[in-house]
Amino acid sequence: MKAEVKQIKGLSLIGKADSNHWVPMDSIKALKGAEAGTRPLELVLIALGGCTGMDVISLLGKRRAPLQNLELRLEAEQAKEYPRVFTDIHIKYIFRGRGLKDEDIKW
């Protein structure tokens, strides 16, 4: 996999990877950003949710579980000092499906 990131102006960036979809990124005004895109660390958290969500949907499909909808809610704590890395991440999975049983979603 390859990716590229280009500066647009100030802290406004765009990036894309092999799928060739540009993603705008920026920072908050307090850090001299224009707030013209998602912050990069937010994208990391969103990507974690997307990756684990797709895996769960695929696994439940293989089990023929009657999943109609999956929602993930992610919360992350960050270090107080720079670099503001994630120190703790919690993911809540919300499964919806007619006839979906506890044993369908436990492994």
Sequence and secondary structure as in RCSB ss.txt:
>XXXX:A:sequence
MKAEVKQIKGLSLIGKADSNHWVPMDSIKALKGAEAGTRPLELVLIALGGCTGMDVISLLGKRRAPLQNLELRLE
AEQAKEYPRVFTDIHIKYIFRGRGLKDEDIKW
>XXXX:A:secstr
  EEEEEEETTEEEEEETT   EEE   GGGT    SB HHHHHHHHHHHHHHHHHHHHHHHTT    EEEEEEE
EEE SSSS  EEEEEEEEEEE TT  HHHH  
